[in-house]
Amino acid sequence: MTSPAASLAADPHAPGAAFSARRGVVASFDDQVGAGLLTDSASGEAWYFHCTRIADGSRTIAVGATVAYRAEPGPTGLEAVAVAAIPG
């Protein structure tokens, strides 16, 4: 039997999947604008994030950093939130 979490991970578009933890890589980040894009490791989708959504409060993150994040509704659709760099 497949666990609910495994089902969500298998289908990132399943109901409830938007709010589950995901992994990706920061593709771009503009310090002056305070926004960036990350690429989801599983789906390859690009996700917008604002610097206020970086989990450690630093408001900056390195391009190329592997991150954990969630997708939640934002002003213009789903966006990455709780963006946290994964050490390593």
N, C-alpha and C positions, 0 to 999 in steps of 0.2 A: 504494500500500500504506500502511496506517495504522500508525504506530509504536505500540509497547506503551504508551508514556506518553500518547499521544493517546487510545488506547482507554480507559485508566483515567480520564482527565479526562472523557471522554464519558459513562462510566457509573460514578458514584461508589459503586455497590454491587457492582461487579465484584470477583472475588477479587483481593486484593492492593491494591485501591484505598484501603482504610482506612489504609494506611501511606504513601501518596503525598502529596506536598505539595498543600495546598488553600489557598484564600483566603476571607476572610470579613470581617465587621465586628463589633466588640464591641458587643453589644446592651445588656449590663448588667454592672456589676462592683461588688461590695460589699467595700470595704476592710476592714471589721470582720470579716466572715466569711472573706474571702480567696478568694472564688470569683466566677465570672461565667459569662455565656452569650455566645456569639457566633453569628452567623447566617452560614451558608455562602453565598458569593456566587453559586455555580452552582445549588445545589439548594434554597436557602432553609431548609434544616434548621437547627435550633438545636443547639449543641454546648456542653456543660458544660466548664469548665476551672477548675483550682485555681491559686492564685497561685504555687505552686511550679513550675508548668508554663510560666511566662512566661520566654522564652528569655534575656532580658538580666539575669535575677536580681533585678530591682527589686521584684517581688511586687506591683506595681500597674500598671494600664494604663488609658488614657482610654477612656471610653464614646465610640463613634463612630470609633475608630481602625480603619483597614484593617489586617488582619493576614494573615500566612502561618501555617499550622499543619499538623500531621498529626493523624490520629485513630488512637488506639491503645487496646487494652483497658485498662480501669481497674477499680476495685472494684465498680462498678455497671453496667458495660457500656462501650461505646466513649466516649472523651472526647478533647477537644482537648489536644494536647501541643505543646511547642516553639512556643508562641504568640509570634510576633515582629511588632511593629508595622512597617509598611511606610511609610517616609517619603514625604511628598508630600501 
